[in-house]
């Protein structure tokens, strides 16, 4: 693990520059992210069912990849989607098509909060994975995700957040009124500054930094910029 802290825009730059300057595929980066989370859950001894709560962005795409790799290992994965499939774009849409054709369990909630349906899934889950909102999200989660997060937090089932807990600002460490309280957070490439703020651990739990295969030279260059930025503050 490289000992760097990257802000929101720098994290985006890792993906963008890995594709534009190094010729990597963004699908490969997402694949590595989702598989890394699957590896971590297996380290925790997960046997399933693992309920993966997904939004329509790339965070949800990571969740689709995670589900496929759990399924490959014989671990039951259930995907809950708070979007309509036609709303998905880019790499998230590509990975949704794969899990759909692969016959994985997918329950589409769309833009609705159905507490009873969600409760049924949570009641049978060994782990709940938060793949609702990514680093680009700011401010209060919009309906129905605010109600979804509240219900997730009411469950005693352990939760793992992909990249960051939904509702948590990765730069400032500010938590929205409805923010997922995770036992573990699997973040990518580097720590985020918000994770170091006093009280952040109440939401992130234990943080694990996973690589996504981005070239070391690229990560080090952005990490050095982050260090310089922190020194100027």
BELKA-V738597 format. One line per field, one symbol per residue. ss: DSSP state (@ for helix, = for strand, . for the rest). phi: phi as a letter, one per 30 degrees, with the letter a starting at -180 (. if undefined). burial: I if it has 16 or more other ideal C-beta (glycine too) atoms within 10 Angstrom, else O. A space follows every 50 residues. Layout:
BEGIN
ss: ???
phi: ???
burial: ???
END
This chain:
BEGIN
ss: ....=..@@@@@@@@@@@@@.....@@@@@@@@@@@@@@@@@@......= ====...@@@@@@@@@@@@@@@....=====...@@@..@@@@@@@@@@@ @...====......@@@@@@@@@...=====.............@@@@@@ @@@@....====.....=......=........=====..=.@@@@.... @@@@.=====.....@@@@@@@@@@@@@@@@@.
phi: .ddcbcdedddddeddddddccidcdddddedddddddedddddiebjdc cccccccdddeedddeedddddcicdbcccccadedddbhdddddddddd ddiddbcdciccccdddddddddcddbcccbdbcdddbideddcddddde ddddddddcbcdiadejcdddcidcdecbdccdbbccciadceddcdejd ddcdidccccdcideeddddddddddddddddd
burial: OOOIIIIIOIIOIIIOIIIOOOOIOIOOIIIIIIIIIIOIIOOOOIOIII IIIIIIIIIIIIIIIIIIIIIOOOIIIIIIIIIOOOOIOOIIOOIIOOIO OOOIIIOOIOOOIOOOOIOOIIOOIIIIIIIIIIIOIOOOIOOIIIIIII OIIOIOOOIIIIIIIIIIIIIOIIIIOIIIIIOIIIIIIIIIIIIOIOOI OOIIIOIIIIOIOIOOOIIOOIIOOIOOOOOOO
END
